């Protein structure tokens, strides 16, 4: 399974989500390969620090790759080797984004319920992804996940029109938002949710649920493709 995590807008929490998801998948017993396709290389700095602090999962590999052709080839090669592949795409619209879309089995779009985040996410889901689907003659399953969620924004009436846009888009929305938790900030420097000094069972459960939803979406899409 290849999961591309993307949103053309920066600051939606993509990299934090990639770290949490890839670590959770590795701790669950999967061989995981993470591709850092962001020119800022924040993920690779996290990898270096995690290894230096001895909090790096054995089953997780990572590599920086900024060439779109190599992103595509590397993802497919690692998938062929039996690894779960996550691709962290920079928050912009470039060739790396489309490389990630063309090789993906699933696209995960993290966003917050702000106008800029929703507009960028909808542009990706309703404009860019259909182009890839038409070109490849296949369905590209897509899931939106509301990220860095809290009770204030969850109850704010001002955000309801944006949530309605998401509901009416026809794109699958993860039923459980990802909360704004200190645990996600903790892994920003090093480690995974499972290896930080003060683990948060709620954060771990959130990532396990999201990973399960992605696997279900993947299996369902493969079953539909065979019919």
Residue, then its C-alpha position, 0 to 999 in steps of 0.5 A: x500500500x502506498x499512501x501519499x499525504x498531501x495538501x497544496x497548502x503548507x501548515x496543515x500538519x502533513x509532516x506530523x501526521x506522516x511521522x505519527x502514522x509511519x511510526x504506528x504502522x511500524x510498531x504494529x509489525x509492518x515493514x514501512x518505508x517513508x519518502x520525504x519529498x519535501x525540500x525542507x527535509x524536516x522528516x529526515x532531520x527527525x529521522x537523524x535525531x530519532x536514531x541518535x536518541x535510540x528511539x527509532x523503530x527497527x521496521x521503519x526506513x526513510x529516504x529523502x527524494x526530490x526527483x519526481x521520477x525517482x519518487x515514483x520508482x522508489x515508491x513502487x519498488x518498496x511496495x513490491x518489496x512488501x513495505x507499506x509506503x508513506x510519501x510526505x509531499x511538500x505543501x505546494x503544487x509541483x511535479x513531486x505532488x503529481x509523482x506522489x499521486x500517480x504512484x499512490x494507492x490512497x491519497x490522505x489530505x489533512x486539513x484544518x477547518x479554515x477557509x484556506x485549508x479547505x479550499x486547497x484540499x478541495x482543489x486537490x481532491x476535485x481538480x488534481x486527483x480526477x486528472x490522474x484518475x482519467x489519465x491512469x483509467x483507475x479510481x484513486x481513493x482519497x480520504x480527508x482527515x481533519x487535523x489539529x482539532x479541538x473543542x473550540x473549533x469543533x463547536x464554532x458555528x463559523x466553521x460549520x459552512x466549511x464542514x458542510x463543504x467537506x460533507x457535500x464534496x463526495x470525498x471520504x472524510x475520516x470519521x474521527x478528527x485528529x485532536x490537537x495533542x501535546x504528544x504530536x508536538x513531542x514527536x516533532x523533534x524525535x521519536x514516535x508516539x510509541x517511544x516518546x518519554x510520556x506516551x499518550x494512549x489517546x493519540x496512539x489510538x487515534x493513529x491506530x484508528x486512522x491506519x485501520x481506516x486507510x487499510x480498509x479503504x485500500x482493501x475495498x478499492x482493490x476489491x472494487x477494481x476486481x469486479 
